[in-house]
Amino acid sequence: MIHYDFRSRGVCSRVIHIELDDQGKTIQGVAFEGGCNGNLKAIGKLIEGRSVDEVVETLAGNTCGPRKTSCADQLTLGLLEARKSAGIQTEA
């Protein structure tokens, strides 16, 4: 299993804890520190077991109020960074 802690930027959540399968293709778990607790727990439940590529395609570019990013958008950056840190190429 790949474990990665992503420091989010420009949003209320501070850190996103990411767990991927050994191949970096499937999300095993996600937990946020800070941010909108209920909403972020729900995101974690909704994406568990889904493919990284599907989640990135769906959530990338999502904004929050006047911000140009959101916790969901930061999650997509964290997912891709987790793969990269494990030496796994992203599928584009």
Number of C-alpha atoms within 10 A of each C-alpha: 11 16 19 19 17 19 14 20 13 12 18 14 19 15 20 22 18 21 21 23 15 14 12 25 19 19 22 22 17 23 19 23 15 14 15 12 12 8 11 20 13 11 16 19 14 12 17 17 15 14 16 23 18 12 20 19 10 13 17 16 16 15 16 13 7 7 10 12 17 24 28 22 21 25 27 22 17 22 27 18 17 22 21 13 12 14 11 15 11 14 8 4
